[in-house]
């Protein structure tokens, strides 16, 4: 059933438009009572392919499910008739047309088409396809030495540009291999060596290469903590994107990712207004792809949550939390279970710190999606339990707080150290007797917590300022008010 598993994964990956086209094709195959028609409905309900379950639900023999899966695979491929081919595929077809005309000995027609494709590839800086077209064109220009010489010169130039891109790609792979500071005593030296690489100082003729240089520079500068320089590099990168959009087929994705990065860098530097302006530029970009719209929604909500928690702005946080709750069902298809848990965590934190405990309860009561052991964001299932501990503490529900602490401790035993075990353990201990301890004891917990938290590198969990929660309980204030009164405290965090 390995092949059926792959077909199942393919069907689950379809967006709404593709599912609609598949449904239309399935409707043409038979009646609503046929096993084949019902198979598609059952597949949409499953989280993992289960042939035995499908046989029982459809009351059919194993071969019916196998044949149905194969037929659905054929239909998914047929929906490509509604699929808008990528620009690379269009150019590839035109190159095939040139070869067809050459085989038919229609060299003048082939040469005319090659000229048109060369112009498109040159404008869009598609060097791989440009080299192929120029090789065909050189063969067609045997009778015109001058034109042939120009084509050879253009091909050599294209090969140099492609070589530049390949070398920059190799540099990016080397940069990706640099281990983080916590695991690498040579981190600073390796980052500085990469920044001084001759490739990053070279002058390139292609915009794609210049763009890639800026991209590598901001990544290195951000890792090195040089956030002002990183902002300068990424702004230059965005300007290149906007000025040469046709050269970047995935322009919307690149633009959105860059603007969110700019917002994170500004947020890390404490530039609230600049961070918000970057977010508004993302929202203003018109998009058609449903998956990209969903990704923008999730990242926008996440950034607004972090902004609200950093600056103690309950209004911004509550607006984003309401937006998230109202639209989660629409966009959840584009998120991994870990991403959903992270968004729930941040939205719930906003509700708790704004004093909206019942809304926080309601959000945490949503049935959480199952998270695989390999999901790097599975720690947020634990963090959400910690939020439930806070609510129980606030409600003076000692019995529930005890049950939740036990559940948290069970989860801590299966999470690796880097997932915030140390800090989560301390939060559980700090909340243990908060409802019964005298005021002086609570202040001692607060002092101890502040000393402990500075030694634990877990930036995401620090968006849960538990010491602010303790302080709010002592002073009878909302956590947002405590955050505002203490000022911005995480100036170097970029998320």
C-alpha positions as CSV (number, residue, x, y, z in Angstrom):
1,X,0.0,0.0,0.0
2,X,3.0,2.3,-0.2
3,X,1.9,3.8,-3.5
4,X,-1.6,4.4,-2.1
5,X,0.0,6.3,0.9
6,X,1.8,8.6,-1.6
7,X,-1.4,9.1,-3.6
8,X,-3.2,9.9,-0.3
9,X,-0.5,12.5,0.6
10,X,-0.9,14.0,-2.9
11,X,-4.7,14.4,-2.5
12,X,-4.3,15.9,1.0
13,X,-2.0,18.5,-0.5
14,X,-4.5,19.8,-3.0
15,X,-5.8,23.4,-2.5
16,X,-9.5,24.4,-2.6
17,X,-9.5,25.0,-6.4
18,X,-7.8,21.7,-7.2
19,X,-10.2,19.8,-4.9
20,X,-13.1,21.5,-6.7
21,X,-11.8,20.4,-10.1
22,X,-11.2,16.8,-8.7
23,X,-14.7,16.7,-7.4
24,X,-16.2,17.7,-10.7
25,X,-14.3,14.9,-12.4
26,X,-15.3,12.3,-9.8
27,X,-19.0,13.4,-10.2
28,X,-18.7,12.5,-13.9
29,X,-17.5,9.0,-13.0
30,X,-20.6,7.7,-11.2
31,X,-23.5,8.2,-8.7
32,X,-23.1,9.5,-5.2
33,X,-23.8,6.0,-3.8
34,X,-20.9,4.4,-5.7
35,X,-17.9,3.3,-3.6
36,X,-15.6,5.4,-5.9
37,X,-17.6,8.6,-5.2
38,X,-17.6,7.9,-1.4
39,X,-13.9,7.0,-1.4
40,X,-12.9,10.6,-2.0
41,X,-15.1,11.9,0.9
42,X,-13.6,9.3,3.3
43,X,-10.0,10.2,2.2
44,X,-10.6,13.9,3.1
45,X,-11.7,12.8,6.6
46,X,-8.5,10.7,7.3
47,X,-5.3,12.0,8.8
48,X,-3.4,8.9,7.5
49,X,-4.2,6.4,4.8
50,X,-5.9,3.3,6.3
51,X,-6.9,0.7,3.7
52,X,-8.7,-1.6,6.3
53,X,-10.8,1.3,7.6
54,X,-11.8,2.3,4.0
55,X,-12.8,-1.3,3.2
56,X,-15.1,-1.3,6.2
57,X,-16.6,2.1,5.6
58,X,-17.2,1.4,1.9
59,X,-18.2,-2.2,2.5
60,X,-16.0,-3.3,-0.4
61,X,-13.1,-5.7,-1.2
62,X,-9.5,-4.6,-1.1
63,X,-9.1,-4.3,-4.9
64,X,-11.9,-1.7,-5.1
65,X,-9.9,0.6,-2.8
66,X,-6.7,0.0,-4.8
67,X,-8.3,0.7,-8.1
68,X,-10.1,3.7,-6.7
69,X,-6.8,5.2,-5.5
70,X,-5.1,4.6,-8.9
71,X,-8.1,6.3,-10.7
72,X,-8.0,9.3,-8.3
73,X,-4.3,9.6,-9.1
74,X,-5.1,9.8,-12.8
75,X,-7.8,12.4,-12.2
76,X,-5.4,14.6,-10.1
77,X,-3.0,14.6,-13.0
78,X,-5.9,15.4,-15.4
79,X,-6.7,18.5,-13.3
80,X,-3.4,19.9,-14.7
81,X,-5.6,21.0,-17.6
82,X,-6.8,23.7,-15.2
83,X,-3.3,24.3,-13.9
84,X,-1.4,27.4,-14.9
85,X,2.1,26.2,-16.0
86,X,5.1,27.8,-14.5
87,X,7.2,30.2,-16.7
88,X,10.0,27.6,-16.9
89,X,7.6,25.0,-18.3
90,X,6.4,27.5,-21.0
91,X,10.0,28.2,-22.0
92,X,10.8,24.5,-22.0
93,X,7.9,23.8,-24.4
94,X,9.1,26.6,-26.8
95,X,12.6,25.1,-26.8
96,X,11.0,21.7,-27.7
97,X,9.2,23.6,-30.5
98,X,12.5,24.9,-31.8
99,X,13.9,21.4,-31.9
100,X,10.8,20.2,-33.7
101,X,11.2,22.9,-36.4
102,X,14.9,22.0,-36.8
103,X,14.0,18.3,-37.3
104,X,11.5,19.4,-40.0
105,X,14.3,21.5,-41.6
106,X,12.3,24.7,-41.1
107,X,15.4,26.6,-40.0
108,X,14.1,30.1,-40.6
109,X,11.0,29.5,-38.5
110,X,13.2,27.9,-35.8
111,X,15.6,30.8,-35.9
112,X,12.7,33.3,-35.5
113,X,11.4,31.4,-32.5
114,X,14.9,31.1,-31.0
115,X,15.3,34.9,-31.2
116,X,12.0,35.5,-29.3
117,X,12.9,32.9,-26.6
118,X,16.4,34.4,-26.3
119,X,14.9,37.8,-25.7
120,X,12.6,36.5,-23.0
121,X,15.3,34.5,-21.2
122,X,17.7,37.4,-21.3
123,X,15.1,39.8,-19.8
124,X,14.1,37.3,-17.1
125,X,17.8,36.1,-16.5
126,X,17.0,32.5,-17.0
127,X,20.5,31.5,-17.8
128,X,20.1,27.7,-18.0
129,X,17.4,27.9,-20.7
130,X,19.2,30.8,-22.4
131,X,22.3,28.7,-22.8
132,X,20.3,25.9,-24.4
133,X,18.6,28.3,-26.8
134,X,21.9,29.9,-27.8
135,X,23.5,26.5,-28.5
136,X,20.6,25.8,-30.9
137,X,20.8,29.2,-32.4
138,X,24.6,28.9,-33.0
139,X,24.0,25.8,-35.1
140,X,21.3,27.6,-37.1
141,X,23.6,30.5,-37.9
142,X,26.3,28.6,-39.8
143,X,25.7,30.8,-42.9
144,X,25.9,34.1,-41.0
145,X,29.4,34.3,-39.3
146,X,28.8,37.8,-37.7
147,X,25.5,36.9,-36.1
148,X,27.0,33.5,-35.0
149,X,29.9,35.3,-33.3
150,X,27.5,37.5,-31.4
151,X,25.5,34.4,-30.3
152,X,28.7,32.7,-29.1
153,X,29.6,35.8,-27.1
154,X,26.1,35.9,-25.5
155,X,26.4,32.3,-24.6
156,X,29.7,32.7,-22.9
157,X,28.3,35.7,-20.9
158,X,25.2,33.6,-19.9
159,X,27.5,30.7,-18.8
160,X,29.5,33.1,-16.6
161,X,26.3,34.5,-15.0
162,X,25.1,30.9,-14.3
163,X,28.5,30.0,-12.9
164,X,28.3,33.1,-10.5
165,X,24.8,31.9,-9.3
166,X,26.2,28.3,-8.8
167,X,29.1,29.6,-6.7
168,X,26.8,31.8,-4.6
169,X,24.5,28.7,-4.1
170,X,27.5,26.7,-2.8
171,X,28.4,29.6,-0.4
172,X,24.8,29.5,0.9
173,X,25.1,25.7,1.6
174,X,28.3,26.4,3.5
175,X,26.6,29.1,5.6
176,X,23.7,26.8,6.3
177,X,26.2,24.3,7.8
178,X,27.3,26.8,10.5
179,X,26.0,25.5,13.8
180,X,24.3,28.0,16.2
181,X,26.2,29.9,18.9
182,X,24.9,27.6,21.7
183,X,26.6,24.6,20.0
184,X,29.6,26.2,18.3
185,X,32.5,27.8,20.0
186,X,33.8,29.1,16.6
187,X,30.5,30.7,15.7
188,X,31.7,34.3,15.5
189,X,34.8,33.4,13.6
190,X,32.9,31.4,11.0
191,X,30.3,34.1,10.5
192,X,33.0,36.8,10.1
193,X,34.9,34.5,7.6
194,X,31.7,34.1,5.6
195,X,31.0,37.8,5.6
196,X,34.6,38.4,4.3
197,X,34.2,35.9,1.5
198,X,35.4,37.4,-1.8
199,X,32.1,36.4,-3.5
200,X,30.2,38.8,-1.2
201,X,32.5,41.6,-2.1
202,X,32.5,40.9,-5.9
203,X,30.6,42.9,-8.6
204,X,28.1,40.9,-10.6
205,X,26.4,41.8,-13.9
206,X,23.1,39.9,-13.2
207,X,20.4,41.2,-10.9
208,X,19.8,37.6,-9.6
209,X,23.4,37.4,-8.4
210,X,23.2,40.8,-6.7
211,X,19.9,39.8,-5.1
212,X,21.5,36.6,-3.8
213,X,24.5,38.6,-2.3
214,X,22.2,40.9,-0.4
215,X,20.2,37.8,0.8
216,X,23.3,36.1,2.1
217,X,24.6,39.3,3.7
218,X,21.4,40.0,5.7
219,X,21.3,36.3,6.9
220,X,24.9,36.5,8.1
221,X,24.5,40.0,9.7
222,X,21.3,38.9,11.5
223,X,23.1,35.8,12.9
224,X,26.0,38.0,14.0
225,X,23.6,40.4,15.8
226,X,24.3,43.2,13.3
227,X,20.6,44.1,12.9
228,X,21.0,47.6,11.5
229,X,23.3,46.3,8.8
230,X,20.9,43.4,8.2
231,X,18.0,45.9,7.7
232,X,20.1,47.8,5.2
233,X,20.8,44.6,3.2
234,X,17.3,43.3,3.2
235,X,15.8,46.7,2.2
236,X,18.2,46.7,-0.8
237,X,17.1,43.2,-1.6
238,X,13.4,44.2,-1.5
239,X,14.2,47.1,-3.8
240,X,15.8,44.7,-6.3
241,X,12.7,42.5,-6.0
242,X,10.3,45.3,-6.7
243,X,12.3,46.7,-9.6
244,X,12.9,43.3,-11.3
245,X,9.8,41.4,-10.5
246,X,9.6,39.5,-13.8
247,X,13.0,37.9,-13.1
248,X,11.5,36.3,-9.9
249,X,8.7,33.8,-10.7
250,X,8.0,33.5,-7.0
251,X,8.0,37.2,-6.4
252,X,4.9,37.3,-4.0
253,X,6.5,34.7,-1.7
254,X,9.9,36.4,-1.7
255,X,8.3,39.8,-1.1
256,X,6.1,38.6,1.8
257,X,9.0,36.7,3.5
258,X,11.2,39.8,3.2
259,X,8.7,42.2,4.7
260,X,8.0,39.8,7.6
261,X,11.8,39.6,8.2
262,X,12.0,43.4,8.1
263,X,9.2,43.5,10.7
264,X,11.0,41.0,12.9
265,X,14.3,42.9,12.7
266,X,12.5,46.2,13.6
267,X,10.7,44.5,16.5
268,X,14.0,43.1,17.8
269,X,15.4,46.7,17.8
270,X,12.3,48.1,19.5
271,X,11.1,50.0,16.4
272,X,7.4,49.4,16.9
273,X,6.1,51.8,14.2
274,X,8.5,50.6,11.6
275,X,7.6,47.0,12.3
276,X,3.9,47.8,11.9
277,X,4.5,49.6,8.6
278,X,6.3,46.5,7.3
279,X,3.3,44.4,8.3
280,X,0.9,46.8,6.5
281,X,2.9,46.5,3.3
282,X,2.5,42.7,3.4
283,X,-1.3,43.1,3.9
284,X,-1.5,45.5,1.0
285,X,0.0,43.1,-1.5
286,X,-2.7,41.5,-3.8
287,X,-2.6,37.7,-3.8
288,X,-4.4,35.0,-5.7
289,X,-2.8,31.8,-4.4
290,X,-4.9,30.4,-1.5
291,X,-1.9,28.8,0.2
292,X,0.1,32.0,0.1
293,X,-2.9,34.0,1.5
294,X,-3.1,31.5,4.4
295,X,0.6,31.7,5.1
296,X,0.4,35.5,5.1
297,X,-2.6,35.3,7.5
298,X,-0.7,33.1,10.0
299,X,2.5,35.0,10.0
300,X,0.7,38.4,10.2
301,X,-1.2,37.2,13.3
302,X,1.9,35.8,14.9
303,X,3.8,39.0,14.4
304,X,0.9,41.1,15.8
305,X,0.8,38.8,18.9
306,X,4.5,39.2,19.5
307,X,4.3,42.9,19.0
308,X,1.4,43.2,21.5
309,X,3.2,41.0,24.1
310,X,6.4,43.0,23.7
311,X,4.9,46.4,24.1
312,X,1.9,45.5,26.4
313,X,-0.6,46.7,23.7
314,X,-3.8,44.8,24.6
315,X,-5.8,46.5,21.8
316,X,-3.5,45.3,19.0
317,X,-3.3,41.9,20.6
318,X,-7.0,41.4,21.1
319,X,-7.7,42.6,17.5
320,X,-5.3,40.0,16.1
321,X,-6.7,37.3,18.5
322,X,-10.2,37.9,17.3
323,X,-9.0,37.9,13.6
324,X,-7.2,34.6,14.3
325,X,-10.2,32.9,15.9
326,X,-12.6,34.0,13.2
327,X,-10.4,32.8,10.3
328,X,-8.5,29.8,11.7
329,X,-11.0,27.3,10.2
330,X,-10.6,28.9,6.7
331,X,-6.8,28.9,6.6
332,X,-5.8,25.9,8.8
333,X,-5.3,23.7,5.8
334,X,-2.0,25.5,5.1
335,X,-0.5,25.1,8.6
336,X,1.3,22.2,10.2
337,X,-0.1,21.0,13.6
338,X,2.9,22.6,15.3
339,X,2.2,26.0,13.6
340,X,-1.5,25.8,14.7
341,X,-0.4,25.1,18.3
342,X,2.1,28.1,18.2
343,X,-0.6,30.5,17.0
344,X,-3.0,29.2,19.7
345,X,-0.3,29.7,22.3
346,X,0.3,33.3,21.3
347,X,-3.4,34.2,21.0
348,X,-4.1,32.6,24.4
349,X,-1.2,34.5,26.0
350,X,-2.7,37.7,24.6
351,X,-6.1,36.9,26.1
352,X,-4.6,35.9,29.5
353,X,-2.3,39.0,29.7
354,X,-5.2,41.2,28.8
355,X,-7.4,39.7,31.6
356,X,-9.7,37.8,29.1
357,X,-9.5,34.5,30.9
358,X,-12.7,33.0,29.6
359,X,-11.7,33.6,26.0
360,X,-8.3,32.0,26.8
361,X,-10.1,29.0,28.2
362,X,-12.3,28.8,25.1
363,X,-9.4,28.9,22.7
364,X,-7.4,26.3,24.7
365,X,-10.4,24.0,24.7
366,X,-10.3,23.6,20.9
367,X,-9.3,20.1,19.9
368,X,-5.6,20.4,19.1
369,X,-4.3,18.7,16.0
370,X,-2.0,15.8,16.5
371,X,1.7,16.7,16.4
372,X,4.3,14.2,15.2
373,X,7.4,13.6,17.2
374,X,9.5,15.1,14.3
375,X,7.6,18.4,14.3
376,X,10.1,21.1,15.5
377,X,7.2,23.1,16.9
378,X,5.7,20.3,19.1
379,X,7.0,22.2,22.2
380,X,4.0,24.5,21.8
381,X,1.7,21.7,23.0
382,X,3.6,21.9,26.3
383,X,3.6,25.7,26.3
384,X,-0.2,25.7,25.9
385,X,-0.4,23.5,29.0
386,X,1.6,26.1,30.9
387,X,-1.0,28.7,29.9
388,X,-3.7,26.4,31.4
389,X,-1.6,26.4,34.6
390,X,-1.7,30.2,34.6
391,X,-5.5,30.2,34.2
392,X,-5.9,27.7,37.1
393,X,-3.6,29.8,39.3
394,X,-5.7,33.0,38.4
395,X,-8.9,31.1,39.2
396,X,-7.4,29.8,42.6
397,X,-8.3,26.3,41.4
398,X,-5.6,24.4,43.2
399,X,-6.9,21.0,42.2
400,X,-6.9,21.7,38.5
401,X,-3.5,23.4,38.8
402,X,-2.1,20.3,40.4
403,X,-3.5,18.1,37.6
404,X,-2.1,20.3,34.9
405,X,1.3,20.4,36.6
406,X,1.4,16.6,36.6
407,X,0.5,16.6,32.9
408,X,3.2,19.2,32.1
409,X,5.8,17.1,34.0
410,X,4.8,14.0,31.9
411,X,5.4,16.0,28.7
412,X,8.7,17.4,30.0
413,X,10.1,13.8,30.2
414,X,9.7,13.3,26.5
415,X,10.9,16.7,25.3
416,X,14.6,17.3,24.6
417,X,16.5,20.0,26.6
418,X,16.4,22.6,23.9
419,X,12.6,22.6,24.0
420,X,12.6,24.7,27.2
421,X,12.6,22.0,29.8
422,X,14.5,24.1,32.4
423,X,12.3,27.1,32.1
424,X,9.1,25.1,31.9
425,X,10.1,23.2,35.0
426,X,10.7,26.4,36.9
427,X,7.4,27.9,35.8
428,X,5.6,24.7,37.2
429,X,7.5,25.1,40.5
430,X,6.9,28.9,40.7
431,X,3.1,28.4,40.3
432,X,3.0,25.5,42.8
433,X,1.9,27.5,45.8
434,X,1.3,31.0,44.3
435,X,-2.4,31.0,45.5
436,X,-1.4,30.2,49.1
437,X,2.0,31.7,49.6
438,X,2.3,34.9,51.6
439,X,3.1,38.1,49.7
440,X,6.8,38.1,50.7
441,X,7.2,34.6,49.3
442,X,5.7,35.6,46.0
443,X,8.1,38.4,45.7
444,X,11.0,36.0,46.4
445,X,9.7,33.7,43.6
446,X,9.6,36.7,41.3
447,X,13.2,37.7,42.2
448,X,14.4,34.1,41.7
449,X,12.6,33.7,38.4
450,X,14.1,36.9,37.0
451,X,17.6,35.6,37.9
452,X,16.9,32.2,36.4
453,X,15.2,33.3,33.1
454,X,18.3,35.3,32.0
455,X,20.3,32.1,31.8
456,X,17.9,30.2,29.6
457,X,18.2,30.8,25.8
458,X,14.6,30.1,24.8
459,X,13.4,33.2,22.8
460,X,9.9,31.9,21.9
461,X,9.0,31.0,25.5
462,X,10.1,34.4,26.6
463,X,7.0,35.8,24.9
464,X,5.3,34.2,27.9
465,X,6.7,36.7,30.5
466,X,5.8,34.6,33.6
467,X,7.5,37.0,35.9
468,X,5.1,39.7,34.7
469,X,2.2,37.4,35.4
470,X,3.5,36.9,39.0
471,X,4.0,40.6,39.4
472,X,0.4,41.3,38.1
473,X,-1.0,38.8,40.6
474,X,0.9,40.5,43.4
475,X,-0.1,44.1,42.4
476,X,-3.7,43.2,41.2
477,X,-3.0,44.5,37.7
478,X,-3.3,43.0,34.2
479,X,-0.1,41.7,32.8
480,X,-0.3,44.1,29.9
481,X,-0.1,47.0,32.3
482,X,2.9,45.5,34.0
483,X,4.6,45.1,30.6
484,X,4.0,48.7,29.7
485,X,5.2,50.0,33.1
486,X,8.4,48.0,32.9
487,X,9.1,49.0,29.3
488,X,10.5,47.1,26.4
489,X,12.9,44.4,27.8
490,X,13.8,42.2,24.8
491,X,15.5,44.7,22.6
492,X,17.7,42.2,20.8
493,X,15.2,39.5,20.0
494,X,14.2,39.1,16.4
495,X,11.9,36.1,16.6
